[in-house]
Amino acid sequence: MKGVCLFGGHHRGYPRSGVIVSGLRRIGVPVFECTVSPRLKSPRRYPALIRAFHRCRGEFDVIFVPEFRHKDVPLAWSLSRLAGKLCVFDPLVSRYDTRVHDRGDAGAHGLQAWHNLNLDRVSLTLPDLSLADTGMHARYFREHLAAPDARVRVLPVGYDDEMFRPAPPADGPVRVLFYGSYLPLHGVETIAEAAIRLRSERAIHFELIGGGQTFDAVTRRLRDAGVENVSVEPRIDASQLPARIARASICLGIFGTTPKAARVVPNKVYQCMGSARAVVSADSAAMREFFDSGRHVELVPAGDADALAERIVALAHDPTRRLALGEAAAAHVALHFSPVPIAKRFAALCAEAMAS
């Protein structure tokens, strides 16, 4: 591979593309950025991207459209055909699935659903290679969105191993950490119910960081229950996450019951494992695709607050178990999901697409 052109309205600093770009540069693959603000609307974004592309003088053979940039795929594909480059798209999510099935803010038969479904289908069918973060997501793309002959391959999300490093065991009370954007797939209401069930466990304290769609309902439930074992904080800068993970004893993944929740392994799972923390998350085919239950992660049924509470108590009273779980997870993700192995897998998938 000569090089990669990162192309589109890029969400700079987002972990997914950050891991890939960092890994590519570490293995000696040049990455050239032909990007603009994602806030620019298409009438201004497309001309700006065309100008950026033509100013790029580097040697590259792959045009890479990163996460969420479905709307930039048609332009990237057109330029790839004119320039003789491979066009690769990493959607990370289906816009239709997110709006209709996960967030539920668009009806299945409305104009928004139709619009986002078409964007999904076009953006997953045009490229020479489309990426999915899990096998379950790849299957969903192939069966519902992409053309039958579309090339969809799996590239796990991974994590930044320079930012999230193994930390020594935390001192003091057992802190149970969740951070995220309170999407329905996160299932924060399940975490809240588990905290309510554990209100009498004085040595266990929950820390919830973030905000989003279900935030008001979750905080209202906690307030009505009068719990004192939960701290709720607004979003923090990503640079503060490693320190907050390091002070936690147990980190939480996702517990939502939406179909999308069963298809993803979120950033936070990789990040907390990379920090050598015991992680509890919902059992799913996506989680079992990459991790061994009981060895790398503790899995509980999605949406089951009782099971989550029981698993947290067991880990809270067993520091040796927490340490072993965190150490095994950290070694596993460093070997398979840090930037270098992720970039090598990306390069191999591109080489496969070029050869066919």
VEXDREN-502132 format. One record per residue (C-alpha): residue number from 0; residue in one letter; x, y, z. Coordinates in nm, 3 decimals. Layout:
// residues N
+------+------+---------+---------+---------+
: zapa : banu :       u :       v :       w :
+------+------+---------+---------+---------+
:  NUM :    a :       X :       Y :       Z :
...
+------+------+---------+---------+---------+
END
This chain:
// residues 356
+------+------+---------+---------+---------+
: zapa : banu :       u :       v :       w :
+------+------+---------+---------+---------+
:    0 :    m :   0.000 :   0.000 :   0.000 :
:    1 :    k :   0.148 :   0.336 :  -0.109 :
:    2 :    g :  -0.065 :   0.547 :   0.121 :
:    3 :    v :  -0.415 :   0.636 :   0.238 :
:    4 :    c :  -0.615 :   0.953 :   0.178 :
:    5 :    l :  -0.849 :   1.022 :   0.471 :
:    6 :    f :  -1.143 :   1.187 :   0.298 :
:    7 :    g :  -1.462 :   1.365 :   0.406 :
:    8 :    g :  -1.621 :   1.579 :   0.673 :
:    9 :    h :  -1.407 :   1.426 :   0.942 :
:   10 :    h :  -1.500 :   1.416 :   1.312 :
:   11 :    r :  -1.145 :   1.485 :   1.425 :
:   12 :    g :  -1.050 :   1.299 :   1.740 :
:   13 :    y :  -1.316 :   1.029 :   1.711 :
:   14 :    p :  -1.161 :   0.705 :   1.842 :
:   15 :    r :  -1.247 :   0.474 :   1.550 :
:   16 :    s :  -1.061 :   0.652 :   1.270 :
:   17 :    g :  -0.800 :   0.776 :   1.518 :
:   18 :    v :  -0.695 :   0.418 :   1.593 :
:   19 :    i :  -0.672 :   0.326 :   1.224 :
:   20 :    v :  -0.475 :   0.637 :   1.126 :
:   21 :    s :  -0.236 :   0.603 :   1.421 :
:   22 :    g :  -0.175 :   0.238 :   1.340 :
:   23 :    l :  -0.115 :   0.302 :   0.970 :
:   24 :    r :   0.145 :   0.566 :   1.046 :
:   25 :    r :   0.317 :   0.335 :   1.294 :
:   26 :    i :   0.354 :   0.061 :   1.032 :
:   27 :    g :   0.492 :   0.308 :   0.781 :
:   28 :    v :   0.185 :   0.377 :   0.565 :
:   29 :    p :   0.154 :   0.751 :   0.490 :
:   30 :    v :  -0.185 :   0.906 :   0.565 :
:   31 :    f :  -0.287 :   1.225 :   0.385 :
:   32 :    e :  -0.582 :   1.422 :   0.519 :
:   33 :    c :  -0.828 :   1.561 :   0.266 :
:   34 :    t :  -1.086 :   1.662 :   0.524 :
:   35 :    v :  -1.315 :   1.951 :   0.614 :
:   36 :    s :  -1.549 :   2.028 :   0.902 :
:   37 :    p :  -1.842 :   1.786 :   0.917 :
:   38 :    r :  -2.062 :   2.087 :   0.991 :
:   39 :    l :  -2.029 :   2.214 :   0.635 :
:   40 :    k :  -2.339 :   2.139 :   0.432 :
:   41 :    s :  -2.302 :   1.952 :   0.103 :
:   42 :    p :  -2.313 :   2.260 :  -0.128 :
:   43 :    r :  -2.001 :   2.393 :   0.048 :
:   44 :    r :  -1.848 :   2.065 :   0.167 :
:   45 :    y :  -1.824 :   1.895 :  -0.172 :
:   46 :    p :  -1.636 :   2.182 :  -0.348 :
:   47 :    a :  -1.406 :   2.214 :  -0.045 :
:   48 :    l :  -1.331 :   1.841 :  -0.053 :
:   49 :    i :  -1.264 :   1.847 :  -0.429 :
:   50 :    r :  -1.017 :   2.131 :  -0.380 :
:   51 :    a :  -0.848 :   1.950 :  -0.090 :
:   52 :    f :  -0.822 :   1.633 :  -0.296 :
:   53 :    h :  -0.662 :   1.806 :  -0.591 :
:   54 :    r :  -0.415 :   1.984 :  -0.361 :
:   55 :    c :  -0.303 :   1.651 :  -0.216 :
:   56 :    r :   0.027 :   1.564 :  -0.380 :
:   57 :    g :   0.108 :   1.253 :  -0.178 :
:   58 :    e :   0.131 :   0.903 :  -0.321 :
:   59 :    f :  -0.173 :   0.702 :  -0.211 :
:   60 :    d :  -0.381 :   0.423 :  -0.356 :
:   61 :    v :  -0.673 :   0.420 :  -0.109 :
:   62 :    i :  -0.941 :   0.684 :  -0.048 :
:   63 :    f :  -1.075 :   0.616 :   0.301 :
:   64 :    v :  -1.407 :   0.767 :   0.411 :
:   65 :    p :  -1.428 :   0.745 :   0.793 :
:   66 :    e :  -1.714 :   0.683 :   1.036 :
:   67 :    f :  -2.054 :   0.849 :   0.993 :
:   68 :    r :  -1.967 :   1.010 :   0.656 :
:   69 :    h :  -2.227 :   0.830 :   0.446 :
:   70 :    k :  -2.302 :   1.151 :   0.257 :
:   71 :    d :  -1.941 :   1.184 :   0.138 :
:   72 :    v :  -1.920 :   0.838 :  -0.019 :
:   73 :    p :  -2.066 :   0.931 :  -0.361 :
:   74 :    l :  -1.802 :   1.203 :  -0.405 :
:   75 :    a :  -1.521 :   0.980 :  -0.276 :
:   76 :    w :  -1.632 :   0.701 :  -0.511 :
:   77 :    s :  -1.646 :   0.938 :  -0.810 :
:   78 :    l :  -1.295 :   1.067 :  -0.739 :
:   79 :    s :  -1.168 :   0.712 :  -0.689 :
:   80 :    r :  -1.295 :   0.613 :  -1.031 :
:   81 :    l :  -1.137 :   0.918 :  -1.196 :
:   82 :    a :  -0.805 :   0.872 :  -1.015 :
:   83 :    g :  -0.785 :   0.493 :  -1.022 :
:   84 :    k :  -0.793 :   0.451 :  -0.642 :
:   85 :    l :  -0.955 :   0.202 :  -0.407 :
:   86 :    c :  -1.261 :   0.348 :  -0.230 :
:   87 :    v :  -1.307 :   0.228 :   0.130 :
:   88 :    f :  -1.592 :   0.328 :   0.363 :
:   89 :    d :  -1.616 :   0.268 :   0.736 :
:   90 :    p :  -1.976 :   0.360 :   0.830 :
:   91 :    l :  -1.954 :   0.227 :   1.188 :
:   92 :    v :  -2.334 :   0.251 :   1.209 :
:   93 :    s :  -2.638 :   0.229 :   0.987 :
:   94 :    r :  -2.816 :   0.564 :   0.982 :
:   95 :    y :  -3.152 :   0.391 :   0.932 :
:   96 :    d :  -3.094 :   0.144 :   1.215 :
:   97 :    t :  -2.981 :   0.421 :   1.449 :
:   98 :    r :  -3.273 :   0.653 :   1.381 :
:   99 :    v :  -3.552 :   0.395 :   1.357 :
:  100 :    h :  -3.458 :   0.099 :   1.576 :
:  101 :    d :  -3.217 :   0.240 :   1.833 :
:  102 :    r :  -3.303 :   0.602 :   1.903 :
:  103 :    g :  -3.659 :   0.564 :   1.785 :
:  104 :    d :  -3.679 :   0.926 :   1.670 :
:  105 :    a :  -3.794 :   0.839 :   1.316 :
:  106 :    g :  -4.089 :   0.625 :   1.215 :
:  107 :    a :  -4.013 :   0.315 :   1.009 :
:  108 :    h :  -4.224 :   0.437 :   0.717 :
:  109 :    g :  -4.159 :   0.812 :   0.734 :
:  110 :    l :  -3.954 :   1.040 :   0.512 :
:  111 :    q :  -3.654 :   1.037 :   0.749 :
:  112 :    a :  -3.647 :   0.659 :   0.750 :
:  113 :    w :  -3.664 :   0.647 :   0.370 :
:  114 :    h :  -3.390 :   0.909 :   0.338 :
:  115 :    n :  -3.152 :   0.735 :   0.579 :
:  116 :    l :  -3.220 :   0.391 :   0.435 :
:  117 :    n :  -3.125 :   0.517 :   0.089 :
:  118 :    l :  -2.809 :   0.680 :   0.226 :
:  119 :    d :  -2.712 :   0.350 :   0.386 :
:  120 :    r :  -2.772 :   0.152 :   0.069 :
:  121 :    v :  -2.585 :   0.390 :  -0.159 :
:  122 :    s :  -2.289 :   0.435 :   0.074 :
:  123 :    l :  -2.248 :   0.061 :   0.138 :
:  124 :    t :  -2.290 :  -0.044 :  -0.226 :
:  125 :    l :  -2.067 :   0.205 :  -0.411 :
:  126 :    p :  -1.730 :   0.147 :  -0.237 :
:  127 :    d :  -1.483 :  -0.124 :  -0.331 :
:  128 :    l :  -1.469 :  -0.216 :   0.038 :
:  129 :    s :  -1.702 :  -0.142 :   0.329 :
:  130 :    l :  -1.602 :  -0.208 :   0.689 :
:  131 :    a :  -1.805 :  -0.330 :   0.985 :
:  132 :    d :  -1.691 :  -0.332 :   1.347 :
:  133 :    t :  -1.830 :  -0.680 :   1.422 :
:  134 :    g :  -1.943 :  -0.987 :   1.234 :
:  135 :    m :  -2.300 :  -0.923 :   1.345 :
:  136 :    h :  -2.287 :  -0.573 :   1.200 :
:  137 :    a :  -2.138 :  -0.705 :   0.875 :
:  138 :    r :  -2.421 :  -0.957 :   0.851 :
:  139 :    y :  -2.679 :  -0.684 :   0.907 :
:  140 :    f :  -2.520 :  -0.465 :   0.637 :
:  141 :    r :  -2.511 :  -0.751 :   0.387 :
:  142 :    e :  -2.864 :  -0.875 :   0.451 :
:  143 :    h :  -3.047 :  -0.543 :   0.476 :
:  144 :    l :  -2.844 :  -0.260 :   0.323 :
:  145 :    a :  -2.566 :  -0.352 :   0.083 :
:  146 :    a :  -2.600 :  -0.495 :  -0.266 :
:  147 :    p :  -2.557 :  -0.876 :  -0.284 :
:  148 :    d :  -2.212 :  -0.843 :  -0.441 :
:  149 :    a :  -2.086 :  -0.568 :  -0.209 :
:  150 :    r :  -1.759 :  -0.637 :  -0.028 :
:  151 :    v :  -1.821 :  -0.600 :   0.347 :
:  152 :    r :  -1.542 :  -0.705 :   0.583 :
:  153 :    v :  -1.491 :  -0.692 :   0.962 :
:  154 :    l :  -1.246 :  -0.453 :   1.126 :
:  155 :    p :  -1.286 :  -0.429 :   1.508 :
:  156 :    v :  -1.297 :  -0.085 :   1.668 :
:  157 :    g :  -0.985 :  -0.118 :   1.881 :
:  158 :    y :  -0.841 :   0.146 :   2.113 :
:  159 :    d :  -0.557 :   0.396 :   2.154 :
:  160 :    d :  -0.291 :   0.212 :   2.352 :
:  161 :    e :  -0.093 :   0.531 :   2.413 :
:  162 :    m :  -0.390 :   0.689 :   2.587 :
:  163 :    f :  -0.539 :   0.385 :   2.763 :
:  164 :    r :  -0.263 :   0.194 :   2.941 :
:  165 :    p :  -0.274 :  -0.062 :   3.221 :
:  166 :    a :  -0.312 :   0.115 :   3.555 :
:  167 :    p :  -0.244 :  -0.031 :   3.901 :
:  168 :    p :  -0.545 :  -0.143 :   4.107 :
:  169 :    a :  -0.749 :   0.143 :   4.248 :
:  170 :    d :  -0.740 :   0.218 :   4.619 :
:  171 :    g :  -1.033 :   0.307 :   4.843 :
:  172 :    p :  -1.400 :   0.226 :   4.784 :
:  173 :    v :  -1.514 :   0.015 :   4.492 :
:  174 :    r :  -1.604 :   0.261 :   4.217 :
:  175 :    v :  -1.821 :   0.133 :   3.933 :
:  176 :    l :  -1.776 :   0.354 :   3.627 :
:  177 :    f :  -1.995 :   0.415 :   3.323 :
:  178 :    y :  -1.931 :   0.685 :   3.066 :
:  179 :    g :  -2.118 :   0.746 :   2.745 :
:  180 :    s :  -2.383 :   0.937 :   2.556 :
:  181 :    y :  -2.691 :   0.771 :   2.713 :
:  182 :    l :  -2.811 :   0.618 :   2.389 :
:  183 :    p :  -3.082 :   0.353 :   2.422 :
:  184 :    l :  -2.826 :   0.086 :   2.328 :
:  185 :    h :  -2.621 :   0.185 :   2.635 :
:  186 :    g :  -2.899 :   0.073 :   2.867 :
:  187 :    v :  -2.808 :   0.321 :   3.141 :
:  188 :    e :  -3.150 :   0.266 :   3.295 :
:  189 :    t :  -3.038 :  -0.091 :   3.370 :
:  190 :    i :  -2.728 :   0.044 :   3.543 :
:  191 :    a :  -2.946 :   0.280 :   3.747 :
:  192 :    e :  -3.172 :  -0.004 :   3.856 :
:  193 :    a :  -2.869 :  -0.210 :   3.958 :
:  194 :    a :  -2.741 :   0.083 :   4.164 :
:  195 :    i :  -3.078 :   0.113 :   4.335 :
:  196 :    r :  -3.067 :  -0.254 :   4.425 :
:  197 :    l :  -2.721 :  -0.203 :   4.575 :
:  198 :    r :  -2.802 :   0.109 :   4.775 :
:  199 :    s :  -2.725 :  -0.072 :   5.101 :
:  200 :    e :  -2.376 :  -0.175 :   4.981 :
:  201 :    r :  -2.188 :   0.113 :   5.142 :
:  202 :    a :  -1.851 :   0.014 :   4.992 :
:  203 :    i :  -1.980 :   0.032 :   4.631 :
:  204 :    h :  -2.025 :   0.366 :   4.456 :
:  205 :    f :  -2.145 :   0.424 :   4.100 :
:  206 :    e :  -2.008 :   0.703 :   3.881 :
:  207 :    l :  -2.211 :   0.789 :   3.569 :
:  208 :    i :  -2.047 :   1.034 :   3.328 :
:  209 :    g :  -2.208 :   1.178 :   3.016 :
:  210 :    g :  -2.543 :   1.288 :   2.882 :
:  211 :    g :  -2.786 :   1.225 :   2.602 :
:  212 :    q :  -3.123 :   1.082 :   2.505 :
:  213 :    t :  -3.206 :   0.882 :   2.820 :
:  214 :    f :  -3.024 :   1.109 :   3.067 :
:  215 :    d :  -3.334 :   1.284 :   3.204 :
:  216 :    a :  -3.523 :   0.958 :   3.259 :
:  217 :    v :  -3.225 :   0.799 :   3.434 :
:  218 :    t :  -3.155 :   1.092 :   3.664 :
:  219 :    r :  -3.525 :   1.126 :   3.747 :
:  220 :    r :  -3.540 :   0.758 :   3.844 :
:  221 :    l :  -3.233 :   0.789 :   4.065 :
:  222 :    r :  -3.371 :   1.104 :   4.226 :
:  223 :    d :  -3.709 :   0.945 :   4.293 :
:  224 :    a :  -3.539 :   0.642 :   4.448 :
:  225 :    g :  -3.338 :   0.869 :   4.678 :
:  226 :    v :  -3.015 :   0.677 :   4.626 :
:  227 :    e :  -2.689 :   0.805 :   4.772 :
:  228 :    n :  -2.452 :   0.561 :   4.607 :
:  229 :    v :  -2.451 :   0.724 :   4.262 :
:  230 :    s :  -2.266 :   1.030 :   4.131 :
:  231 :    v :  -2.394 :   1.176 :   3.804 :
:  232 :    e :  -2.160 :   1.403 :   3.608 :
:  233 :    p :  -2.179 :   1.577 :   3.271 :
:  234 :    r :  -1.957 :   1.487 :   2.979 :
:  235 :    i :  -1.585 :   1.529 :   3.031 :
:  236 :    d :  -1.305 :   1.580 :   2.782 :
:  237 :    a :  -1.166 :   1.258 :   2.639 :
:  238 :    s :  -0.824 :   1.347 :   2.781 :
:  239 :    q :  -0.967 :   1.301 :   3.132 :
:  240 :    l :  -1.099 :   0.950 :   3.071 :
:  241 :    p :  -0.779 :   0.754 :   3.147 :
:  242 :    a :  -0.756 :   0.907 :   3.496 :
:  243 :    r :  -1.123 :   0.835 :   3.568 :
:  244 :    i :  -1.087 :   0.475 :   3.451 :
:  245 :    a :  -0.774 :   0.435 :   3.664 :
:  246 :    r :  -0.961 :   0.528 :   3.982 :
:  247 :    a :  -1.240 :   0.281 :   3.904 :
:  248 :    s :  -1.246 :  -0.080 :   4.021 :
:  249 :    i :  -1.513 :  -0.201 :   3.777 :
:  250 :    c :  -1.608 :  -0.052 :   3.439 :
:  251 :    l :  -1.939 :  -0.100 :   3.262 :
:  252 :    g :  -2.006 :  -0.157 :   2.895 :
:  253 :    i :  -2.357 :  -0.150 :   2.751 :
:  254 :    f :  -2.680 :  -0.319 :   2.859 :
:  255 :    g :  -2.944 :  -0.205 :   2.610 :
:  256 :    t :  -3.194 :  -0.446 :   2.457 :
:  257 :    t :  -3.222 :  -0.288 :   2.111 :
:  258 :    p :  -3.112 :  -0.498 :   1.811 :
:  259 :    k :  -2.820 :  -0.260 :   1.752 :
:  260 :    a :  -2.692 :  -0.315 :   2.107 :
:  261 :    a :  -2.644 :  -0.684 :   2.027 :
:  262 :    r :  -2.436 :  -0.603 :   1.718 :
:  263 :    v :  -2.174 :  -0.368 :   1.862 :
:  264 :    v :  -1.871 :  -0.364 :   2.091 :
:  265 :    p :  -1.836 :   0.001 :   2.199 :
:  266 :    n :  -1.518 :   0.204 :   2.236 :
:  267 :    k :  -1.548 :   0.203 :   2.614 :
:  268 :    v :  -1.509 :  -0.174 :   2.636 :
:  269 :    y :  -1.174 :  -0.171 :   2.454 :
:  270 :    q :  -1.056 :   0.139 :   2.640 :
:  271 :    c :  -1.135 :   0.002 :   2.986 :
:  272 :    m :  -0.982 :  -0.336 :   2.902 :
:  273 :    g :  -0.671 :  -0.159 :   2.776 :
:  274 :    s :  -0.656 :   0.012 :   3.115 :
:  275 :    a :  -0.660 :  -0.332 :   3.284 :
:  276 :    r :  -0.998 :  -0.288 :   3.446 :
:  277 :    a :  -1.258 :  -0.556 :   3.511 :
:  278 :    v :  -1.539 :  -0.497 :   3.261 :
:  279 :    v :  -1.902 :  -0.606 :   3.288 :
:  280 :    s :  -2.124 :  -0.582 :   2.981 :
:  281 :    a :  -2.431 :  -0.737 :   2.822 :
:  282 :    d :  -2.396 :  -1.083 :   2.674 :
:  283 :    s :  -2.415 :  -1.077 :   2.294 :
:  284 :    a :  -2.279 :  -1.252 :   1.987 :
:  285 :    a :  -2.074 :  -0.941 :   1.914 :
:  286 :    m :  -1.902 :  -0.951 :   2.253 :
:  287 :    r :  -1.834 :  -1.325 :   2.227 :
:  288 :    e :  -1.688 :  -1.274 :   1.879 :
:  289 :    f :  -1.383 :  -1.106 :   2.034 :
:  290 :    f :  -1.381 :  -1.192 :   2.405 :
:  291 :    d :  -1.409 :  -1.500 :   2.624 :
:  292 :    s :  -1.676 :  -1.467 :   2.891 :
:  293 :    g :  -1.525 :  -1.515 :   3.235 :
:  294 :    r :  -1.172 :  -1.470 :   3.106 :
:  295 :    h :  -1.165 :  -1.124 :   2.945 :
:  296 :    v :  -1.504 :  -0.987 :   3.052 :
:  297 :    e :  -1.802 :  -1.064 :   3.274 :
:  298 :    l :  -2.121 :  -1.092 :   3.068 :
:  299 :    v :  -2.479 :  -1.063 :   3.196 :
:  300 :    p :  -2.814 :  -1.075 :   3.013 :
:  301 :    a :  -2.904 :  -0.746 :   2.844 :
:  302 :    g :  -3.147 :  -0.534 :   3.043 :
:  303 :    d :  -3.120 :  -0.753 :   3.354 :
:  304 :    a :  -3.056 :  -0.524 :   3.650 :
:  305 :    d :  -3.064 :  -0.811 :   3.901 :
:  306 :    a :  -2.792 :  -1.004 :   3.717 :
:  307 :    l :  -2.582 :  -0.689 :   3.681 :
:  308 :    a :  -2.614 :  -0.609 :   4.050 :
:  309 :    e :  -2.516 :  -0.964 :   4.146 :
:  310 :    r :  -2.209 :  -0.959 :   3.922 :
:  311 :    i :  -2.097 :  -0.621 :   4.055 :
:  312 :    v :  -2.127 :  -0.741 :   4.415 :
:  313 :    a :  -1.928 :  -1.056 :   4.337 :
:  314 :    l :  -1.648 :  -0.854 :   4.176 :
:  315 :    a :  -1.658 :  -0.589 :   4.447 :
:  316 :    h :  -1.584 :  -0.850 :   4.713 :
:  317 :    d :  -1.317 :  -1.029 :   4.511 :
:  318 :    p :  -1.021 :  -0.800 :   4.431 :
:  319 :    t :  -0.812 :  -1.097 :   4.314 :
:  320 :    r :  -1.076 :  -1.180 :   4.054 :
:  321 :    r :  -1.092 :  -0.816 :   3.940 :
:  322 :    l :  -0.715 :  -0.805 :   3.898 :
:  323 :    a :  -0.700 :  -1.129 :   3.701 :
:  324 :    l :  -0.986 :  -1.023 :   3.473 :
:  325 :    g :  -0.829 :  -0.682 :   3.406 :
:  326 :    e :  -0.483 :  -0.824 :   3.338 :
:  327 :    a :  -0.613 :  -1.089 :   3.098 :
:  328 :    a :  -0.824 :  -0.833 :   2.914 :
:  329 :    a :  -0.536 :  -0.584 :   2.885 :
:  330 :    a :  -0.302 :  -0.847 :   2.738 :
:  331 :    h :  -0.573 :  -0.963 :   2.495 :
:  332 :    v :  -0.665 :  -0.620 :   2.357 :
:  333 :    a :  -0.300 :  -0.511 :   2.334 :
:  334 :    l :  -0.228 :  -0.812 :   2.115 :
:  335 :    h :  -0.534 :  -0.795 :   1.890 :
:  336 :    f :  -0.703 :  -0.453 :   1.910 :
:  337 :    s :  -0.434 :  -0.187 :   1.956 :
:  338 :    p :  -0.354 :   0.043 :   1.659 :
:  339 :    v :  -0.082 :  -0.170 :   1.494 :
:  340 :    p :  -0.281 :  -0.496 :   1.461 :
:  341 :    i :  -0.589 :  -0.297 :   1.358 :
:  342 :    a :  -0.389 :  -0.114 :   1.089 :
:  343 :    k :  -0.233 :  -0.438 :   0.964 :
:  344 :    r :  -0.579 :  -0.587 :   0.930 :
:  345 :    f :  -0.700 :  -0.274 :   0.748 :
:  346 :    a :  -0.406 :  -0.295 :   0.506 :
:  347 :    a :  -0.470 :  -0.666 :   0.445 :
:  348 :    l :  -0.836 :  -0.603 :   0.367 :
:  349 :    c :  -0.740 :  -0.327 :   0.123 :
:  350 :    a :  -0.484 :  -0.555 :  -0.044 :
:  351 :    e :  -0.750 :  -0.825 :  -0.078 :
:  352 :    a :  -0.989 :  -0.576 :  -0.241 :
:  353 :    m :  -0.719 :  -0.448 :  -0.478 :
:  354 :    a :  -0.630 :  -0.800 :  -0.588 :
:  355 :    s :  -0.986 :  -0.898 :  -0.678 :
+------+------+---------+---------+---------+
END
